[in-house]
Amino acid sequence: MLLALPIVSRTRTERLVNLVICLLSTRRFLTAAQIALTVPGYEHDPEDPRDHEAFQRKFERDKAELRELGVPLETGTASVFDQEPGYRIAHREYALPDILLEPDEAAAVGIAARLWQHAGLAAAASSGLAKLRAAGVEVDPQATLGVEPVVTVDPAFGPLAAAARDRRAVTFSYRVPEVDDPATRRLEPWGVVCWRGRWYVVGHDRDRAATRCFRLSRIVGAVKAVGRTDAFVPPENPDLISHVAKWSGPVAHNGRATVIVKPGRGAMLRRWATDAVEGPEGDRLTISYGDAEYLASKIVGYGPDVRVEGPPEVRDAVIQRLKEVVARS
C-alpha cells in the first residue's frame, strides 16, 4: 500500500501518515479524543477551549485532505451506546491489488522501504501504535503501511547518497576480484545509481585525478565522510548511468539456470524463462543469465516460492544473499 501525499510541510506530512497508520491498525472506530492521545502532532490540552478548538480545526483539515487523496475514511460508532462518532479506514477499499513491478520500479520501492525503516517517522508511528495497545485498543500488526523491499540496498548507499547531497568527499576500502587486499579510495561522489540490479557510486577519484565509478557491494567496511561540506562542485547534469554502462561493458547471457517455481508465483522469472516444464513440486524454468549475483537478487525476493537447482554459482549467490538478509534483520 502506498500513500500519495501532497507537497506540504514535513510536520503535516508526518501527522497525516501517522493518522493513516493509526486508523489502518485498528478495526474499531476511534474517536477524535482517542486519536488526539495517540497520533503525534495532535497533542493539546482538552481543558483549554482555544487549544481544543485549534485541534478540532487541524483534525477537520486533515480529514478533508485524506478524503481528497482518495483515502476511504469511514465515520461510525463501535456500538449503539457510543455518544461520539469515531473514524477508521476501510481496509478493502484502501488496499491495492497485487502489482508486478519491473526491476527498476522494484528498486525504487526497495529504497523507499529501507529509508522508511530508518526514518524518525517510523519511530513516531510505532510510538502511536504502542499508545493504542496501552489504551486497550486491539491493533492489527499486518494492517500498517509496511512495505517489504524486493531489492536490498547496500549499507554504503546511505552514507554515499548523503555525501553526494552535501558535496562532501569520502574515503572507503574497495576490493576488486583480481586483488586479494582492499585498497583505500578517496572520492568526490556525484551520485549513486542502479544499473542492471547493482548499485554504483560515480565521482571524481582524487588519487587518480579522473572520473571513476565503484560498485557498492565491493566496498569493505564503513564509508567515512572527510573534510567540509560543499568541498567540490560536480559537473552539471552528469549522465551517471551512461558512465556506469560504459565502465561495466555489455553483459553476455551465456549462463543457464534451472529454478523450481511454485504454481502462480515468480511472474518476473517466468517472463525471463526460455523454457518451462510442469512438475510435481512446481514448474521447472530455464533462465538465461549473464550475472549470477543479479539473478540471485531477483530470486531471493520470492522467498520459499522459488528454489534453485543449478548451477552452483547461482545457488551459492542466493545463499549468500539470504545470509546477508539474516545478518541485517
C-alpha positions as a Markdown table, in Angstrom:
| # | Residue | x | y | z |
|---|---|---|---|---|
| 1 | Met | 0.0 | 0.0 | 0.0 |
| 2 | Leu | 1.3 | 3.4 | -0.9 |
| 3 | Leu | 0.0 | 6.8 | 0.3 |
| 4 | Ala | 0.4 | 9.7 | -2.0 |
| 5 | Leu | 0.8 | 12.9 | -0.1 |
| 6 | Pro | 0.8 | 16.5 | -1.4 |
| 7 | Ile | 3.8 | 18.7 | -1.1 |
| 8 | Val | 3.2 | 20.2 | 2.3 |
| 9 | Ser | 5.3 | 20.8 | 5.4 |
| 10 | Arg | 7.2 | 17.9 | 6.8 |
| 11 | Thr | 5.3 | 18.2 | 10.2 |
| 12 | Arg | 1.9 | 18.0 | 8.5 |
| 13 | Thr | 3.0 | 15.1 | 6.2 |
| 14 | Glu | 4.2 | 13.2 | 9.2 |
| 15 | Arg | 1.0 | 13.8 | 11.0 |
| 16 | Leu | -1.1 | 12.6 | 8.0 |
| 17 | Val | 0.9 | 9.5 | 7.6 |
| 18 | Asn | 0.7 | 8.7 | 11.3 |
| 19 | Leu | -3.0 | 9.3 | 11.2 |
| 20 | Val | -3.4 | 6.8 | 8.4 |
| 21 | Ile | -1.3 | 4.2 | 10.2 |
| 22 | Cys | -3.3 | 4.6 | 13.3 |
| 23 | Leu | -6.7 | 4.2 | 11.5 |
| 24 | Leu | -5.4 | 1.3 | 9.5 |
| 25 | Ser | -4.1 | -0.6 | 12.6 |
| 26 | Thr | -7.5 | -1.0 | 14.3 |
| 27 | Arg | -10.8 | -2.4 | 13.1 |
| 28 | Arg | -12.9 | -0.3 | 15.6 |
| 29 | Phe | -13.8 | 3.3 | 15.2 |
| 30 | Leu | -11.6 | 5.7 | 17.1 |
| 31 | Thr | -12.9 | 8.9 | 18.5 |
| 32 | Ala | -11.3 | 12.3 | 18.0 |
| 33 | Ala | -10.2 | 12.2 | 21.6 |
| 34 | Gln | -8.5 | 8.8 | 21.2 |
| 35 | Ile | -6.8 | 10.0 | 18.1 |
| 36 | Ala | -5.5 | 13.1 | 19.8 |
| 37 | Leu | -4.0 | 11.0 | 22.6 |
| 38 | Thr | -2.4 | 8.5 | 20.1 |
| 39 | Val | -1.3 | 10.3 | 16.9 |
| 40 | Pro | 1.9 | 12.5 | 17.2 |
| 41 | Gly | 1.1 | 16.1 | 16.1 |
| 42 | Tyr | -2.3 | 16.3 | 17.8 |
| 43 | Glu | -1.1 | 16.9 | 21.3 |
| 44 | His | -3.2 | 19.6 | 23.1 |
| 45 | Asp | -4.9 | 20.5 | 26.3 |
| 46 | Pro | -8.6 | 19.5 | 26.0 |
| 47 | Glu | -9.4 | 21.6 | 29.0 |
| 48 | Asp | -8.2 | 24.7 | 27.2 |
| 49 | Pro | -11.0 | 26.0 | 24.9 |
| 50 | Arg | -8.6 | 27.7 | 22.5 |
| 51 | Asp | -6.2 | 24.8 | 22.3 |
| 52 | His | -9.1 | 22.3 | 21.8 |
| 53 | Glu | -10.6 | 24.4 | 19.1 |
| 54 | Ala | -7.3 | 24.6 | 17.3 |
| 55 | Phe | -7.0 | 20.8 | 17.5 |
| 56 | Gln | -10.5 | 20.4 | 16.0 |
| 57 | Arg | -9.7 | 22.7 | 13.1 |
| 58 | Lys | -6.5 | 20.9 | 12.4 |
| 59 | Phe | -8.2 | 17.5 | 12.6 |
| 60 | Glu | -11.0 | 18.6 | 10.2 |
| 61 | Arg | -8.5 | 19.9 | 7.7 |
| 62 | Asp | -6.6 | 16.6 | 7.9 |
| 63 | Lys | -9.7 | 14.5 | 7.4 |
| 64 | Ala | -10.7 | 16.6 | 4.3 |
| 65 | Glu | -7.1 | 16.2 | 3.0 |
| 66 | Leu | -7.2 | 12.4 | 3.3 |
| 67 | Arg | -10.6 | 12.2 | 1.6 |
| 68 | Glu | -9.3 | 14.3 | -1.3 |
| 69 | Leu | -6.4 | 11.9 | -1.7 |
| 70 | Gly | -8.9 | 9.1 | -2.0 |
| 71 | Val | -8.3 | 7.5 | 1.4 |
| 72 | Pro | -11.6 | 5.7 | 2.4 |
| 73 | Leu | -12.2 | 7.4 | 5.7 |
| 74 | Glu | -15.3 | 6.0 | 7.4 |
| 75 | Thr | -17.3 | 7.5 | 10.2 |
| 76 | Gly | -19.3 | 5.5 | 12.7 |
| 77 | Thr | -19.6 | 4.1 | 16.2 |
| 78 | Ala | -18.5 | 0.9 | 17.8 |
| 79 | Ser | -21.8 | 0.3 | 19.5 |
| 80 | Val | -25.2 | 1.8 | 20.0 |
| 81 | Phe | -24.1 | 3.1 | 23.4 |
| 82 | Asp | -21.4 | 5.3 | 22.0 |
| 83 | Gln | -22.3 | 9.0 | 22.1 |
| 84 | Glu | -19.4 | 10.3 | 20.0 |
| 85 | Pro | -18.7 | 9.2 | 16.4 |
| 86 | Gly | -15.3 | 7.6 | 15.5 |
| 87 | Tyr | -13.2 | 7.1 | 12.5 |
| 88 | Arg | -11.4 | 4.3 | 10.7 |
| 89 | Ile | -10.1 | 3.4 | 7.2 |
| 90 | Ala | -11.8 | 0.7 | 5.2 |
| 91 | His | -9.1 | -1.9 | 4.5 |
| 92 | Arg | -10.7 | -3.5 | 1.4 |
| 93 | Glu | -11.2 | -0.1 | -0.3 |
| 94 | Tyr | -7.7 | 1.2 | 0.7 |
| 95 | Ala | -5.6 | -1.9 | -0.2 |
| 96 | Leu | -4.2 | -2.1 | -3.7 |
| 97 | Pro | -4.3 | -5.3 | -5.8 |
| 98 | Asp | -1.0 | -7.2 | -6.3 |
| 99 | Ile | 1.3 | -5.2 | -8.6 |
| 100 | Leu | 4.0 | -6.8 | -10.7 |
| 101 | Leu | 7.0 | -4.4 | -10.7 |
| 102 | Glu | 9.7 | -4.1 | -13.2 |
| 103 | Pro | 13.3 | -4.3 | -11.9 |
| 104 | Asp | 13.8 | -0.5 | -11.8 |
| 105 | Glu | 10.4 | 0.0 | -10.1 |
| 106 | Ala | 11.1 | -2.7 | -7.6 |
| 107 | Ala | 14.4 | -1.0 | -6.8 |
| 108 | Ala | 12.6 | 2.3 | -6.1 |
| 109 | Val | 10.2 | 0.6 | -3.7 |
| 110 | Gly | 13.1 | -1.1 | -2.0 |
| 111 | Ile | 14.9 | 2.2 | -1.4 |
| 112 | Ala | 11.7 | 3.8 | -0.1 |
| 113 | Ala | 11.1 | 0.9 | 2.3 |
| 114 | Arg | 14.7 | 1.0 | 3.6 |
| 115 | Leu | 14.6 | 4.7 | 4.2 |
| 116 | Trp | 11.2 | 4.4 | 5.9 |
| 117 | Gln | 12.6 | 1.8 | 8.3 |
| 118 | His | 15.3 | 4.2 | 9.4 |
| 119 | Ala | 13.3 | 7.4 | 9.4 |
| 120 | Gly | 12.1 | 9.2 | 12.5 |
| 121 | Leu | 8.6 | 8.9 | 11.1 |
| 122 | Ala | 8.7 | 5.1 | 11.7 |
| 123 | Ala | 9.6 | 5.6 | 15.3 |
| 124 | Ala | 6.7 | 8.1 | 15.8 |
| 125 | Ala | 4.3 | 5.6 | 14.2 |
| 126 | Ser | 5.5 | 2.8 | 16.4 |
| 127 | Ser | 5.0 | 5.0 | 19.4 |
| 128 | Gly | 1.5 | 5.8 | 18.4 |
| 129 | Leu | 0.6 | 2.1 | 18.0 |
| 130 | Ala | 2.1 | 1.4 | 21.4 |
| 131 | Lys | -0.3 | 4.0 | 22.9 |
| 132 | Leu | -3.2 | 2.3 | 21.2 |
| 133 | Arg | -2.3 | -1.0 | 22.8 |
| 134 | Ala | -1.8 | 0.6 | 26.2 |
| 135 | Ala | -5.3 | 2.1 | 25.9 |
| 136 | Gly | -6.8 | -1.4 | 25.4 |
| 137 | Val | -7.4 | -0.9 | 21.6 |
| 138 | Glu | -6.7 | -4.1 | 19.6 |
| 139 | Val | -4.0 | -3.4 | 17.0 |
| 140 | Asp | -3.6 | -5.4 | 13.8 |
| 141 | Pro | 0.2 | -5.7 | 13.1 |
| 142 | Gln | -0.5 | -6.8 | 9.5 |
| 143 | Ala | -2.6 | -3.7 | 8.6 |
| 144 | Thr | 0.1 | -0.9 | 8.6 |
| 145 | Leu | 1.9 | 0.7 | 5.8 |
| 146 | Gly | 5.0 | -1.6 | 6.0 |
| 147 | Val | 6.5 | -2.4 | 2.6 |
| 148 | Glu | 8.7 | -5.4 | 2.0 |
| 149 | Pro | 11.5 | -4.4 | -0.2 |
| 150 | Val | 12.2 | -6.7 | -3.2 |
| 151 | Val | 15.6 | -5.2 | -3.8 |
| 152 | Thr | 18.1 | -4.7 | -1.0 |
| 153 | Val | 20.2 | -1.6 | -0.7 |
| 154 | Asp | 23.9 | -1.9 | 0.2 |
| 155 | Pro | 25.0 | -0.5 | 3.6 |
| 156 | Ala | 27.2 | 2.1 | 1.8 |
| 157 | Phe | 24.1 | 3.6 | 0.0 |
| 158 | Gly | 23.1 | 5.9 | 2.8 |
| 159 | Pro | 26.5 | 7.5 | 3.6 |
| 160 | Leu | 27.3 | 7.9 | -0.1 |
| 161 | Ala | 24.0 | 9.4 | -1.0 |
| 162 | Ala | 24.3 | 11.8 | 1.9 |
| 163 | Ala | 27.9 | 12.8 | 0.9 |
| 164 | Ala | 26.8 | 13.4 | -2.7 |
| 165 | Arg | 24.0 | 15.6 | -1.5 |
| 166 | Asp | 26.3 | 17.6 | 0.9 |
| 167 | Arg | 29.1 | 17.6 | -1.7 |
| 168 | Arg | 31.5 | 16.1 | 0.8 |
| 169 | Ala | 34.4 | 13.8 | 0.0 |
| 170 | Val | 34.5 | 10.3 | 1.3 |
| 171 | Thr | 37.0 | 7.5 | 1.8 |
| 172 | Phe | 36.4 | 3.8 | 1.8 |
| 173 | Ser | 38.1 | 0.4 | 1.3 |
| 174 | Tyr | 37.4 | -1.2 | -2.0 |
| 175 | Arg | 38.1 | -4.7 | -3.2 |
| 176 | Val | 38.3 | -5.8 | -6.8 |
| 177 | Pro | 38.1 | -9.5 | -7.8 |
| 178 | Glu | 41.6 | -9.9 | -9.1 |
| 179 | Val | 43.2 | -8.4 | -6.0 |
| 180 | Asp | 43.1 | -10.0 | -2.5 |
| 181 | Asp | 43.5 | -7.0 | -0.3 |
| 182 | Pro | 41.2 | -4.0 | -0.5 |
| 183 | Ala | 42.6 | -0.6 | -1.4 |
| 184 | Thr | 41.7 | 2.8 | 0.1 |
| 185 | Arg | 39.9 | 5.1 | -2.3 |
| 186 | Arg | 39.2 | 8.8 | -1.9 |
| 187 | Leu | 36.3 | 10.1 | -3.9 |
| 188 | Glu | 34.2 | 13.2 | -4.5 |
| 189 | Pro | 30.8 | 11.5 | -5.1 |
| 190 | Trp | 28.4 | 12.9 | -7.7 |
| 191 | Gly | 25.6 | 10.4 | -7.2 |
| 192 | Val | 24.5 | 6.8 | -6.6 |
| 193 | Val | 22.7 | 5.0 | -9.4 |
| 194 | Cys | 21.4 | 1.5 | -10.1 |
| 195 | Trp | 22.5 | -0.4 | -13.2 |
| 196 | Arg | 21.4 | -3.9 | -14.0 |
| 197 | Gly | 20.4 | -4.6 | -10.4 |
| 198 | Arg | 23.6 | -3.3 | -8.9 |
| 199 | Trp | 24.4 | 0.0 | -7.1 |
| 200 | Tyr | 27.3 | 2.2 | -8.1 |
| 201 | Val | 28.7 | 5.5 | -7.0 |
| 202 | Val | 30.2 | 7.8 | -9.6 |
| 203 | Gly | 32.5 | 10.7 | -8.9 |
| 204 | His | 36.0 | 12.2 | -9.1 |
| 205 | Asp | 38.8 | 9.9 | -7.8 |
| 206 | Arg | 41.2 | 12.2 | -6.1 |
| 207 | Asp | 44.1 | 9.8 | -6.2 |
| 208 | Arg | 43.7 | 9.1 | -9.9 |
| 209 | Ala | 42.5 | 12.6 | -10.9 |
| 210 | Ala | 39.8 | 11.1 | -13.1 |
| 211 | Thr | 36.2 | 10.1 | -13.1 |
| 212 | Arg | 35.6 | 6.7 | -11.6 |
| 213 | Cys | 32.7 | 4.5 | -10.6 |
| 214 | Phe | 32.6 | 1.9 | -7.8 |
| 215 | Arg | 30.2 | -1.0 | -7.2 |
| 216 | Leu | 28.8 | -0.6 | -3.7 |
| 217 | Ser | 28.8 | -4.3 | -3.0 |
| 218 | Arg | 32.6 | -4.3 | -3.2 |
| 219 | Ile | 33.0 | -1.6 | -0.6 |
| 220 | Val | 34.5 | -3.2 | 2.6 |
| 221 | Gly | 33.6 | -1.7 | 5.9 |
| 222 | Ala | 32.2 | 1.8 | 6.6 |
| 223 | Val | 32.2 | 4.8 | 4.3 |
| 224 | Lys | 33.7 | 7.8 | 6.0 |
| 225 | Ala | 33.0 | 11.4 | 5.1 |
| 226 | Val | 36.1 | 13.6 | 5.3 |
| 227 | Gly | 36.5 | 17.4 | 5.1 |
| 228 | Arg | 33.9 | 20.1 | 4.9 |
| 229 | Thr | 30.6 | 20.2 | 3.1 |
| 230 | Asp | 30.4 | 21.9 | -0.3 |
| 231 | Ala | 34.0 | 20.9 | -0.8 |
| 232 | Phe | 33.6 | 20.4 | -4.6 |
| 233 | Val | 31.3 | 21.2 | -7.5 |
| 234 | Pro | 30.1 | 18.3 | -9.5 |
| 235 | Pro | 29.5 | 18.5 | -13.3 |
| 236 | Glu | 26.2 | 20.0 | -14.3 |
| 237 | Asn | 23.6 | 17.2 | -15.0 |
| 238 | Pro | 26.2 | 14.4 | -15.3 |
| 239 | Asp | 25.0 | 11.2 | -17.1 |
| 240 | Leu | 25.9 | 8.8 | -14.3 |
| 241 | Ile | 24.1 | 5.8 | -15.9 |
| 242 | Ser | 26.0 | 6.1 | -19.2 |
| 243 | His | 29.3 | 6.3 | -17.3 |
| 244 | Val | 28.5 | 3.1 | -15.4 |
| 245 | Ala | 27.2 | 1.3 | -18.5 |
| 246 | Lys | 30.4 | 2.2 | -20.4 |
| 247 | Trp | 32.6 | 1.1 | -17.5 |
| 248 | Ser | 30.8 | -2.2 | -16.9 |
| 249 | Gly | 30.5 | -3.2 | -20.6 |
| 250 | Pro | 27.9 | -5.4 | -22.2 |
| 251 | Val | 26.6 | -8.4 | -20.4 |
| 252 | Ala | 26.6 | -11.7 | -22.3 |
| 253 | His | 23.8 | -14.0 | -21.2 |
| 254 | Asn | 25.7 | -17.3 | -21.6 |
| 255 | Gly | 24.7 | -18.9 | -18.3 |
| 256 | Arg | 21.7 | -21.2 | -17.9 |
| 257 | Ala | 20.0 | -21.5 | -14.5 |
| 258 | Thr | 17.3 | -24.0 | -13.5 |
| 259 | Val | 14.8 | -23.0 | -10.9 |
| 260 | Ile | 11.7 | -24.6 | -9.4 |
| 261 | Val | 8.8 | -22.1 | -9.1 |
| 262 | Lys | 5.5 | -22.8 | -7.2 |
| 263 | Pro | 2.4 | -22.5 | -9.4 |
| 264 | Gly | 1.2 | -19.0 | -9.7 |
| 265 | Arg | 4.4 | -17.5 | -8.4 |
| 266 | Gly | 7.5 | -15.9 | -9.8 |
| 267 | Ala | 5.9 | -13.9 | -12.6 |
| 268 | Met | 9.1 | -12.0 | -13.5 |
| 269 | Leu | 11.1 | -15.2 | -13.6 |
| 270 | Arg | 8.5 | -16.8 | -15.9 |
| 271 | Arg | 8.9 | -13.8 | -18.3 |
| 272 | Trp | 12.6 | -14.4 | -18.4 |
| 273 | Ala | 12.4 | -18.2 | -18.9 |
| 274 | Thr | 13.4 | -19.7 | -22.2 |
| 275 | Asp | 11.7 | -23.0 | -21.2 |
| 276 | Ala | 9.2 | -24.1 | -18.7 |
| 277 | Val | 8.1 | -27.7 | -17.7 |
| 278 | Glu | 5.4 | -28.6 | -15.2 |
| 279 | Gly | 6.4 | -30.9 | -12.4 |
| 280 | Pro | 5.0 | -32.3 | -9.1 |
| 281 | Glu | 6.9 | -29.7 | -7.0 |
| 282 | Gly | 6.3 | -26.8 | -9.3 |
| 283 | Asp | 7.3 | -25.5 | -12.7 |
| 284 | Arg | 10.9 | -26.1 | -13.8 |
| 285 | Leu | 12.2 | -22.9 | -15.5 |
| 286 | Thr | 15.3 | -22.5 | -17.6 |
| 287 | Ile | 16.6 | -18.9 | -17.4 |
| 288 | Ser | 19.5 | -17.4 | -19.4 |
| 289 | Tyr | 21.7 | -15.0 | -17.4 |
| 290 | Gly | 24.9 | -13.1 | -17.6 |
| 291 | Asp | 25.4 | -12.2 | -13.9 |
| 292 | Ala | 24.8 | -14.8 | -11.2 |
| 293 | Glu | 24.5 | -12.2 | -8.4 |
| 294 | Tyr | 22.0 | -10.2 | -10.3 |
| 295 | Leu | 19.8 | -13.2 | -10.9 |
| 296 | Ala | 20.2 | -14.3 | -7.3 |
| 297 | Ser | 19.0 | -10.8 | -6.1 |
| 298 | Lys | 15.7 | -11.4 | -8.1 |
| 299 | Ile | 15.3 | -15.0 | -6.9 |
| 300 | Val | 15.7 | -14.1 | -3.2 |
| 301 | Gly | 12.7 | -11.7 | -3.4 |
| 302 | Tyr | 10.4 | -14.6 | -4.0 |
| 303 | Gly | 11.4 | -16.4 | -0.7 |
| 304 | Pro | 10.4 | -20.0 | -0.4 |
| 305 | Asp | 8.3 | -19.9 | -3.6 |
| 306 | Val | 11.5 | -20.3 | -5.8 |
| 307 | Arg | 14.2 | -22.9 | -5.4 |
| 308 | Val | 17.5 | -23.0 | -7.4 |
| 309 | Glu | 18.6 | -26.3 | -8.8 |
| 310 | Gly | 21.7 | -25.0 | -10.5 |
| 311 | Pro | 24.3 | -24.1 | -11.5 |
| 312 | Pro | 26.3 | -23.8 | -8.2 |
| 313 | Glu | 27.3 | -20.2 | -8.8 |
| 314 | Val | 23.7 | -19.1 | -8.8 |
| 315 | Arg | 22.8 | -21.3 | -5.9 |
| 316 | Asp | 25.7 | -20.0 | -3.9 |
| 317 | Ala | 24.9 | -16.4 | -4.7 |
| 318 | Val | 21.3 | -17.0 | -3.4 |
| 319 | Ile | 22.6 | -18.5 | -0.2 |
| 320 | Gln | 25.0 | -15.5 | 0.3 |
| 321 | Arg | 22.1 | -13.1 | -0.3 |
| 322 | Leu | 20.0 | -14.9 | 2.3 |
| 323 | Lys | 22.8 | -14.8 | 4.8 |
| 324 | Glu | 23.1 | -11.0 | 4.3 |
| 325 | Val | 19.3 | -10.6 | 4.9 |
| 326 | Val | 19.5 | -12.5 | 8.1 |
| 327 | Ala | 22.5 | -10.5 | 9.3 |
| 328 | Arg | 20.7 | -7.2 | 8.7 |
| 329 | Ser | 17.5 | -8.3 | 10.4 |
